[in-house]
Amino acid sequence: MNDDLKHAHDRRQYQLMIEQLSLFNEERLSLGLLLSRLKGLASTLELASPSWKDEFTNQWGTLEIVYAMALNRAESAGDSHSETILSKKEHSLVLTSIKNLQRLIRKRICHPT
């Protein structure tokens, strides 16, 4: 794939990531599904720098940890089939990571190299 096609491909992946984050913010997408979709989209990026990938993984990882903690709490309470409920602190961590991911992704859309 030539660089022009790689840039176009990555740009579309970034736009899809922003769409998924928006769906989550609108409460139309669960945290678990958001995590899965972001991971899938990020795995297909062609031109993202290692430093960008590290920062993305750090923010994504925060979401994954919060989700795992909420799932574990729900399972411990015997409520493994319901939507995970986040504590205020967890919700705050999620919102911060979402904002950081949006900033990080938009930066790549505006400045792809």
BAMAR-190590 format. One record per residue: residue in one letter; x, z, y of N, C-alpha, C in turn. Coordinates in pm, whole numbers, padded with zeros to 5 digits, always signed. Each point is the difference from the previous one (the first is absolute). Example, Ala and Ser with C-alpha at 12.3 -4.5 7.8 and 13.67 -1.06 7.14 Angstrom:
# residues 2
A+01319+00780-00569-00089+00000+00119+00090+00000+00120/S-00035-00072+00105+00082+00006+00119-00077+00073+00109/
END
This chain:
# residues 113
M+00086+00000-00117-00086+00000+00117+00091+00000+00124/N-00025-00093+00094+00083-00003+00120-00038+00112+00096/D+00084+00023+00101-00020+00114+00090-00131-00007+00078/D-00043-00120+00040-00127-00012+00072-00116+00046-00088/L+00003-00040-00125-00106+00042-00093+00008+00150-00027/K+00122+00052-00010+00017+00144-00022-00053+00079+00119/H+00029-00046+00121-00051+00067+00120-00152-00003+00002/A-00059-00114-00032-00146-00012-00001-00061+00090-00107/H+00062+00002-00116-00047+00086-00108+00004+00147+00041/D+00114+00043+00052+00014+00140+00040-00098+00036+00111/R-00017-00089+00095-00092+00026+00110-00142+00025-00055/R-00040-00081-00096-00132+00018-00061-00008+00133-00074/Q+00106+00039-00068+00001+00129-00070-00013+00114+00101/Y+00071-00009+00111-00010+00104+00104-00142+00007+00057/Q-00059-00116+00022-00137-00001+00053-00097+00062-00101/L+00019-00027-00127-00084+00061-00103+00020+00151-00004/M+00123+00046+00020+00025+00144+00006-00077+00064+00116/I+00006-00063+00116-00073+00052+00117-00150+00005-00030/E-00052-00104-00066-00142-00002-00036-00034+00116-00093/Q+00085+00028-00097-00025+00110-00094+00002+00135+00072/L+00094+00017+00091+00006+00124+00078-00125+00015+00086/S-00048-00109+00056-00124+00004+00080-00120+00037-00086/L-00007-00057-00119-00110+00034-00091+00003+00148-00034/F+00119+00054-00022+00011+00143-00028-00046+00082+00121/N+00045-00038+00119-00039+00071+00122-00150-00003+00023/E-00064-00108-00044-00145-00014+00012-00074+00067-00116/E+00075+00067-00086-00054+00069-00117-00070-00096-00097/R+00053-00122-00008-00053-00101-00091+00093-00023-00118/L+00107+00080-00006+00100-00013-00106+00055+00138-00030/S+00009+00034-00126+00054+00132-00039+00151+00004+00017/L+00053+00119+00007+00144+00017+00012+00071-00056-00124/G-00055+00024-00117+00061-00052-00122+00008-00151-00001/L-00105-00066+00040-00001-00145+00004+00093-00052+00110/L+00003+00068+00113+00093-00039+00107+00143+00004-00051/L+00036+00108-00068+00136+00013-00053+00034-00117-00093/S-00091-00030-00089+00022-00109-00095+00016-00134+00070/R-00086-00027+00094+00006-00129+00070+00125-00014+00085/L+00037+00106+00072+00121-00006+00082+00123-00021-00086/K+00007+00069-00112+00114-00015-00090+00009-00144-00051/G-00113-00055-00039-00003-00138-00048+00042-00100+00105/L-00052+00016+00120+00035-00091+00109+00148+00011+00036/A+00051+00122+00007+00140+00020+00036+00095-00057-00106/S-00043+00005-00123+00088-00047-00109+00023-00151+00005/T-00083-00073+00072+00015-00146+00005+00072-00049+00125/L+00040+00092+00087+00069-00041+00123+00133-00066-00033/E+00030-00107+00071+00121-00078-00025+00115+00036+00094/L-00031+00032+00126+00105+00010+00101+00013+00137+00066/A-00071+00099-00046+00009+00133+00061+00138+00059-00024/S+00056+00059+00104+00134+00059-00011-00005+00128-00084/P+00112+00038-00057+00004+00125-00075-00041+00121+00085/S+00038+00003+00126-00037+00114+00086-00151+00002+00024/W-00061-00118+00015-00146-00005+00017-00068+00048-00127/K+00048-00047-00115-00058+00041-00128+00013+00150-00020/D+00114+00057+00040+00019+00145-00013-00100+00077+00086/E-00019-00045+00123-00095+00069+00088-00143-00016-00052/F-00034-00120-00047-00132-00023-00058-00021+00093-00120/T+00098+00004-00089-00009+00083-00120-00013+00147+00035/N+00069+00044+00103-00010+00139+00045-00143+00033+00044/Q-00059-00085+00081-00137+00024+00049-00101-00015-00113/W+00017-00101-00083-00088-00020-00114+00012+00119-00095/G+00123+00048-00019+00024+00114-00088-00071+00125+00046/T-00007+00021+00130-00074+00116+00052-00146-00010-00041/L-00057-00120+00013-00139-00019-00041-00017+00026-00149/E+00095-00047-00079-00008+00018-00145+00008+00149-00038/I+00087+00074+00065+00013+00143-00029-00127+00074+00035/V-00055-00029+00118-00125+00065+00042-00111-00032-00099/Y-00009-00125-00040-00103-00041-00095+00017+00072-00134/A+00124+00007-00047+00026+00067-00128-00037+00148+00007/M+00030+00064+00112-00035+00141+00017-00152+00018-00001/A-00070-00087+00069-00146+00010+00004-00060-00027-00137/L+00053-00097-00072-00048-00028-00136+00024+00119-00092/N+00118+00057+00010+00035+00115-00084-00094+00117+00028/R-00029+00023+00126-00092+00108+00038-00139-00026-00056/A-00046-00125+00008-00133-00034-00051-00005+00017-00152/E+00105-00044-00068+00004+00014-00146+00005+00146-00041/S+00076+00081+00075+00009+00144-00030-00135+00067+00016/A-00080-00052+00091-00134+00056+00023-00102-00061-00096/G+00046-00088-00089-00090-00063-00096-00087-00108+00060/D+00046-00058+00111-00078-00100+00073+00078-00130+00010/S+00041-00054-00114+00087-00117+00000-00070-00132+00028/H-00132-00001+00002-00070-00128+00018-00052-00022+00142/S+00015+00098+00086-00049-00018+00136+00112-00048+00091/E-00035-00042+00119+00097-00043+00100+00088+00119+00038/T+00128-00026+00017+00090+00107+00037-00032+00049+00140/I+00006+00131+00017-00026+00061+00130+00131+00054+00053/L+00034-00042+00121+00125+00040+00062-00019+00124+00086/S+00100+00087-00002-00001+00115+00091+00027-00052+00142/K-00017+00086+00099+00026-00041+00139+00146-00044+00016/K+00092+00076-00060+00141-00035+00009+00028-00134-00068/E-00058-00021-00117+00018-00126-00071-00058-00116+00080/H-00117+00021+00056-00064-00104+00081+00090-00036+00119/S+00058+00100+00062+00090-00023+00113+00123-00079-00044/L+00057+00035-00114+00115-00074-00053-00036-00146-00029/V-00118-00021-00057-00045-00135-00029-00015-00081+00129/L-00066+00058+00100-00019-00072+00126+00133-00036+00066/T+00095+00093-00004+00131-00026+00058+00070-00113-00075/S-00004+00003-00132+00064-00106-00079-00068-00134+00022/I-00132+00000+00010-00073-00125+00026+00043-00059+00134/K+00007+00082+00103+00044-00048+00132+00143-00053-00007/N+00087+00071-00071+00139-00045-00013+00008-00132-00077/L-00080-00014-00104-00003-00126-00075-00051-00114+00088/Q-00105+00024+00076-00053-00104+00089+00106-00043+00100/R+00070+00096+00059+00106-00031+00096+00111-00081-00066/L+00041+00045-00116+00108-00066-00074-00037-00143-00036/I-00120-00020-00048-00045-00133-00042-00020-00091+00120/R-00061+00051+00105-00020-00083+00120+00132-00043+00061/K+00100+00087-00009+00133-00034+00050+00055-00120-00076/R-00022-00005-00131+00047-00113-00080-00081-00127+00030/I-00127+00015+00030-00081-00118+00034+00050-00060+00131/C+00029+00086+00098+00045-00048+00131+00145-00045-00001/H+00083+00065-00081+00144-00029-00004+00042-00014-00147/P-00027-00115-00060+00022-00016-00144+00147+00002-00044/T+00093-00017+00089+00142+00000-00044+00073+00119+00053/
END
